[in-house]
Amino acid sequence: MSGMKIICRVKGVQLRRLWPQSRQFTSSTRPYATQTEESVGVEDKRLRMRAWQLNGYDGVEGLTLEMARIPPILRPSDVLVKVHAASVNPIDTVLIGGYGRPVLNIMRALGQLEQGIVDPNQTELPITGGRDFVGEVVGVGQRVRGISVGQRVLGVVSPQGQGSHAEFVVTPASNVCSLPDNVNTEEAASLPYTALTGWSAVVVSGMIPPGKALGKRVLILGAAGGVGSFLCQLLSVWGAQVTGVCSNDAMDLVASLGVEPLDYTDPSTKPMLTADKGYDLIINAAGKDDLEYLSALKPWMGASYVTLSPPLLTNIDQRGLAAGLIKSAREIACQNLTSLSEGRVYKWAFFMPNTRALSHITHLLATHMIRGVVDGVFPFSQTPQAYKHVLNGHARGKTVITLT
């Protein structure tokens, strides 16, 4: 039988496992099947971990701490990481309520087809949240290069994958980057998912790559949040002139990130910005769109308003795949009929894995050109409280969970 040999260290024990490349996710082999610790043998306990999971889409109240199988490496390009810290992203708090389920299940099915698996009875449950992490590599797939067992890394998990709110996580090697020892664990764990989302907004949707940012004027709505606080720093490092809109009690924080802060509760802020008409890019990282800010963009200069709250997944959740796609296409087309008539473009942005971007971000962290803004740190045992903290809103950066 062809397969790949995986060498990993778990709880100080070196294990050699031969996982066949075509191993299927059946009800008996599913890597996240839940069992209580009392129901497994002594040998099997070494292959188990604690994980915060849901067996239904019940939100925070459905989170339970389970003994789950340490996920096996099923793809030769994957790595297994022992998690030291992870963050709670706003996307985590809505995914556990069923947000995006139809689309994510399609992505999961495509991932299984890639492995030659066709199992119509397979369910995504139980699910584990967590999109980013810092930890130690304890296992690598046969084709992994540049990442080795024992390395300290930061990394990200795509939304359709089992997450990092567990003692171990599996992700493609392209989603991790070696992390120097001089970088704080909690700060590093706060960044990967929000940083790659912000990078997508600026570079992909906003079309301002690192070498083209010098002198560009950028307005960040929601500048004190996870994505906003990262973008304030990134764009400043790249030489852009950045204005950050935030609440009054966050202005000192936003100013410390190297940008000009403006209080969104001040009635003069929006009229001043819309009268300016001098911004090359506006990024809405604050939630619901306020399209009055479109007028702050330069007219007829290819300037863009990019939102990180597109209605695509909500429309599909409510109407089904085909009708949801049609409704979403109609909405963005209608919005651009208005904005394009004034020479401005309205766009959406999403999280996108990006190896080069992750490496760039890690370099900026290691050289202290940017930092992770941490709003609160919770022990692993208090993960549900960390979710509730994020759900309360008005975050100042990110909420982090520690496992060490």
N, C-alpha and C positions, 0 to 999 in steps of 0.2 A: 504494500500500500504506500502510495506516495504521500508525503506530508512534509511538515516543516518542524524542525526541532527548536523548541523554545527553552532557554535557560533563564530562570528567574529566581529571585530570592524573596521569600515571604517569611516574615517574622524570624529572620536569621537562619532559615533553612533553605539550602539550595535545592531546587526541584528541577527535574528534567521531565518534560511532558511532550508527548508526540501527538500533536493535534492534526488530524487529517484535514486537508484544505477544503474538502467538500462537506465537513461536518455540518449538520443541519440544526436549526433552532426548533426542536420539537418540545413538547411539553415536558419531556423527561430530561432534555439536555440544555434547556434554555439557561443561559449563564446567570440570569437574575432570578431564577425560581426561588421563592421564599420558603424557608423552613426555620423553625425555632432551633436554637442552639442545642436544646436537650434532645432533639430528634435526630441529630447527626452523630456519627462515630468520632472517636478521637482523631483518627487519621484525616477524616474529612474536614474537621474544624480548621486545620491548617490551610485549607483552600477556601475558607469563608471569611467574610468581612461584614462590618456593620455598614448599613446604607439606609438613608432616609428615603422611603418609597411610598408610592400610592398604588392602591389596587383598584382605584376608580378616580374619576375626575371630581374630587370632593374638595379641592382647594386646600388651604393650610390645615384645616381640621382633619383632613384625611392622611396627613403625613404620619408615618409610623417608622420607628427604628427597627429594622429587620436584620436577621442574619442571612445574607445573600451569598451566592457563589462569587468568588473572585472571577471577574470576566476573563475568559480565555482569549488568547490572540488568535483570531480566525483568518486574518488577512496578513500576508507576508510583509506588508508595509506599515503595520500597526505597532504601537508600543504600549506596554503596561506600566502605569505610573502609580506609585504609592503617594497618596495625596497628603500634603502638609497643610495646605490652606486653599480655600475656594471662596468665591464671592457669590452673593445673591443678586442676580440681575432682575430688572423689572420684567423681562421676558419669562423668567422662572415663575414669577407669581401669577402669570396668566396661563402659562402652559399647563399648570397643575389643575386649572379649571376647565381644560378642554380647548383652549384657544389654538387654532391652527391644526386641529386634529386630522381633518381630511387630507390636507396637503402633506403633513408630516408622515402620515401613514403611507401615502403614495411614495414618498422618499425612502421610507423604511423598506417597502416592498421592492423598490428598485435596487436598494443595497443588497437585499437577499438574492435577487435575480443575478446580480453580479457574481455571487458566490455559487450560482447554480441551484438555489433553493426555491422551490415552489411549494408553499404550504398555506392553503387557503384558510386553515384553522388557526394560524398563528395570530396571537394578540400582542399588542405593544405593552400590555400590562404584565407585571408591575413596572412603573416608571420611576426613574431616579432623576431629580433635577440637578442643576449646576452646569454652567456653560464654560467656566474657566477655572484654572488651578495653578498652584505651584507644588512641585513634589519631586520625588526621586524615581528615576527609571529603574524598574526591577525586571523587565522583560522586553525583548525586541523581536520583531518578525524577521524572517530570513533575508528579506530584501532591504532592510533598513540600513542606511549608511549615514555616518556623521552623528548618530545618537547611540550611546552605549549604556549598558547597565551601570548604575552608580551615579550617573550624571544628574545634577540638579537642573530642572527645567521649569519653564512656565508654558502653559498651553491652553488650548481651547477645544471645546466639544461642540459640534454642530447641533442645532436644535432637535434633530431627529434621533440623536444618539442617546444612550444611557449616560447620565451625567456624573458630575464630580462631587456631589454631596454624599460621598461614600469614601471608604478607606482606600479603594483602588479604582482606577478608571482606565479604559482603553480608548485610544484615539489614533488617527493616522500620524505617522512621524512628521509629516509636513505641517501638522498643527501644533508642534512643540518647538521650542528653541532653548538652547543651553543658557542657563541663567548664572551669571557670575555671583560669587559669594558676597560681594559688597552691596547687593541689592536686598532691601528689606522684604521678607517673605510676604507679609500682609499687603504691602503696597503693590508688589508685583502681581499677587493673586487678584487684585482689584481691577486689573487693566485689560487682559487679553480680549475678552468679548466686546466690551464697550469700545476699546481702541480700534479693533478691526471694523466695527460698525461705523465709527467716526471716520476712519480712513476711507471706507467705501463712500460715505457721504461727500467727502472733500475731493478725493482723487477720481473716483469712478463717476459719480453723479455730478459733482461740482466741476469736474475737469480741471482741477488745480493740483498738479503733481508737485513734489517737493521742489523741483528746480524752477517752477513757474509762480511760486507764491509770493516772492519778494515784491512788496509794495501793494499787493492786492488788499482791498478793504473787505473784511468779512464780519458779518453780524451773527452772533450765536445767541439763539433764544434758548433759555434753560441752561445758562452758563455754569451754574453751580452743581449740576447733576453729574452722573458718571460720565456720559459721553461729552457733555458740555465742558466739564473741567479738564478733560483730556484734550479736546480740540483747542481750547484756549491756549494751552501750553504748546501743543504741536505746531499750530499755525504761527505762534509768536517765534518759535525756534526757526521756522522756515522763512521768517522775515515779513509776514503779513501784518497789516494793521487791523487789530481785532477789537471789536466792541462786544462786551458780554452783558446780556440782559438777564437780570436775576431779581430776587426779592431783596428788600432793604437790608435784612439781617445777614445776607450772603455777600454783600458788596465788598467787605474787607477780604474775604476769601478769594473772590474773583479778581480783585486788584492784585493780590499776592501771586496770581498766576501770570501776571505780566500783561494784562489787558485793561482797557477802560471799562469800568462797570457802570451800568445804568439800572435804576430801580424801575421795574415794570409797573409798580403800583403808583408811581409818580404820574399824574395825568399829563404832564408835559413830555414824557418820554416818547410815546408813539408818534405824536404830531411832529416832534423834532426830527425823528428818524425818517419818517415818510416824506418830510419836506426836503431832506438831505439829497435823496435820489443819487447817492454816490457809492453804493455798495456793489461789489462784484459778485458776492455770494452771501446768501442767508441760509443758515441751517437751523431748522426747528428741532431742537432736542428737548422741548418742553412738554410734549404731549399733543393735545389737540391743536390743529392748525389755526393760526390767526392770520388770515390772508390779507388783512389790511397792510401787513408789513411788506407785501410785494412791491408797494410803491416806493420803498426805500432803495430798491435796486436801480442801477443805471439803466436807462432805456436804450434800446437798440445797440447794446454792447455784448449780447450773449450772456447776460447775467442770469443767475439761477437762484430760485428758492427751492431748497431741498428739505423734504420732511422725512423724519424718522418714524412717523406714525401713519403709514399708508393704510388704506382701508381694505387692501386686497384679501388678507386672510379672514378678516371679519365678514366680508361679503361672501366668501366661499363657505365659511361656517354657517351662515344664515341661509344661503340660497343654493348651495351645491356648487360643484366645480365649474360646470359650463356657465350657468347663470351668474355665478359670482365673478367669473372672469369677464363676462360681457359687461356687467354693471361697473366693475373696476375700470375697464377700458373706456367706458362712456364717461365716467367721472373725471378721469385725468384728461381726456380729450376736451371735455366741456370747459374745464378749468384753463387749459392752454389756449382755447379759442379766445378767451378774454385776455390772458396775460401776453400771448404772442402778438396780439394786436398792439401792444405797447412795447414790444421788443424784449420781453422778459419770459423766462421759461420756468414752469413749475414741474418738479421732479420728485420721485420717490427714491429712497435708499434703504438697503437691507444689510444685515450682517453678511459678510463674504469672507470665507477663509482665504488667507493670503500669506504665503510663507515669507516672501520678501518684506512685506509690511511688518510682520511679526518680528523679524530680525532687526529691522530698522527701529522699531519701538523699543526692543530690548536693549539695543545700543544706546538709545537716548536715556533709558533708565540707568544703565550701568555707568554712564558718564555724567549722571545727575543733571541732565538738561531738562528732564521732566520728572515728575514724581506721581505716584498713585495717591489720590486724595481719598482717605478712608474716613467714613462717617461713623462707623461703629464696628467693633470686633466681638464676635460671639463664639463661645466654645461649641464644639460639634454637638454636644448634648442639647444645646439650646437652638438648634437649627430652625424649628418652627417660630421661635421668637424673632430670629433674624428675618424670616419671611415677613412677619407682621410689621417689623420695623420698616422694611422697604414699602409695604403696602400703605403705611401711614403717610407716605409722600414727603415732599420738600426735603429730599436727601441732599446732603452736602458731600458729593462724591459717592463712594460705594460702601456697601456693607459686606464684611468679610467673616467667614467661618474658619476657625483654626482646629486642626486635628493633632497638633503636637504640643 
